[in-house]
Amino acid sequence: MSDSIAALVRRARAGSDAAAATLFDQVWPDVLRTARAIVGNGGAAEDVAQDAMVKAFGRLDSYDGRGPFGAWARRIVVNTAINALRGRGRVVPLTNAVAAAEAPDPSGAGALAAAVRDLPPDRRALVGLRFGLDLTPTEIAEVLDLPVGTVKSRLSRVLEQLRETLEGVPR
């Protein structure tokens, strides 16, 4: 942890609103991008990002400084996003479903987006971190607190699942 971040965390823990605001400003863009990569654009991603920040600052005493503050905050937003996806299920507003069914998609991008949306929340998070945020497996492992080999094998399985879904191959 850099000295400036360590000092900000110490001051925020001691009750400094200015230090907390500076920490927030440093991580908010990444937190919001992470939420959007996992839950999609829109209000749901903003809600997830805000919930994650409330949790992070409520648990600031649990940040031990062993890893980067941003990675610690990102782990919280990933977990918050996964829980939000599990909680809301796979409900799609009828207007979105009708519009998607009527719109032609010669590129196949809509099919890919739909296949990713249909993934279980933990697998969707992996895809969002890897391809939405362009994190390396090592960076994902740090965020999820998993071994790199586990991340690589899970990514391989989720990519195979997407390929099978898009090609119509039964699992």
C-alpha positions, -999 to +999 in steps of 0.1 A: +000+000+000+014+034-009+021+058+018-005+082+006-032+056+005-021+043+039-023+078+054-057+084+038-070+051+052-057+059+087-073+094+086-106+080+073-106+054+100-101+082+125-131+100+112-117+124+086-145+131+060-119+147+037-097+116+037-128+094+031-139+116+002-104+114-013-104+076-011-139+075-026-128+098-055-099+075-062-118+043-064-153+053-076-146+053-113-132+017-111-160+006-088-186+019-112-169+003-142-167-030-124-204-029-115-213-021-151-190-049-164-209-074-142-245-062-140-247-041-172-252-005-177-279+015-161-294+021-127-287-014-114-250-009-118-251+024-101-270+009-072-245-020-069-216+005-070-232+027-043-240-003-021-205-016-025-190+018-015-213+019+016-201-016+025-164-007+019-164+024+040-185+006+067-158-021+068-128+002+064-113-013+096-111-047+079-088-034+052-054-048+062-032-030+037-017-062+023-030-055-012-040-024-031-069-005-017-085-005-052-084-043-054-099-045-019-128-022-030-132-041-063-136-074-044-164-058-024-182-046-056-178-080-073-194-097-043-221-071-041-228-074-079-230-112-077-254-110-047-275-085-066-277-108-097-287-137-075-313-116-058-330-103-089-330-136-107-333-134-145-363-111-147-363-091-179-387-063-184-412-072-211-404-041-232-367-051-233-376-087-243-399-075-271-374-050-285-347-076-284-368-101-302-378-077-330-344-062-336-322-080-362-287-086-352-265-097-381-233-094-360-244-119-334-234-095-306-269-096-292-267-134-289-234-131-271-247-105-247-278-126-241-256-157-234-235-137-210-266-123-192-278-159-188-247-171-171-248-178-133-237-146-114-203-159-104-194-169-140-208-136-154-185-118-129-155-136-144-165-126-179-170-090-168-137-088-151-118-105-179-134-090-210-153-060-196-124-046-176-096-064-194-081-077-162-055-105-165-061-138-147-036-127-121-055-095-114-088-114-113-072-138-088-062-109-066-097-094-068-115-127-061-088-140-036-084-172-056-054-190-070-045-180-106-049-216-118-085-216-104-093-184-123-078-198-155-097-230-153-130-213-145-125-189-174-118-218-197-150-235-186-171-204-189-158-197-224-166-233-234-201-228-220-205-197-240-192-213-272-216-243-267-245-219-261-238-198-292-232-228-314-262-246-301-242-275-289-259-294-261-239-295-229 
